[in-house]
Amino acid sequence: MKSLIIYGSQYGTAKAYAEKLAEMTGILAVSYETVKDLTGYEQIIYFGGLYAGGVKGLKRTVKKLKDSRVRLMIITVGLADVSRKENTDHIKKSVEKQVEEQFLENAVLFHLRGGIDYRKLNYKHKLMMSALYHSLKKKPAEHITDEDKALIETYNTKVDFVDFHSLEQILEEIR
């Protein structure tokens, strides 16, 4: 099966996962920005960082798909705790907004955790994270979730949730 790993990564965690899977499988990994044509591919494995409710580069990549029979695997990479169903449901809704129904029908979704290094954030993302942090600090204590607490505690630091062992579930799906 002719396959390609594509990634959309702003700060490097989606790229790191994609490159590790490429190393494990021998499938070429490329940035979505360099992809011109997806004709002839039977399987696309897309790793995309989650930013402001969207998966980086996913919509642009899917527009290049011509055959709805292409096996599409979408792997999101973000800070949200993916063991919590409400988080994965929210991510799924974001993916559904970016992928046409004909491709979504046969798509397989996975969600992995990434990381954040506040020192590397661009101005826009620093501003967004600052606004989120300050809004969480104003929340009544009884409404703060464990995830909110974690964000407050780790604000302005480096956090790394990358776990290459989580690629095993994707490897099983590829086989």
HUZIPE-V64396 format. One line per field, one symbol per residue. ss: DSSP state (h for helix, s for strand, l for the rest). A space follows every 10 residues. Layout:
BEGIN
ss: ???
END
This chain:
BEGIN
ss: llssssssll llhhhhhhhh hhhhhlllss shhhllllll llssssssss sllssllhhh hhllllllll ssssssssll llllhhhhhh hhhhhhhhll hhhhlllsss ssslssshhh llhhhhhhhh hhhhhhhhll hhhllhhhhh hhhhlllsss lllhhhhhhh hhhhl
END
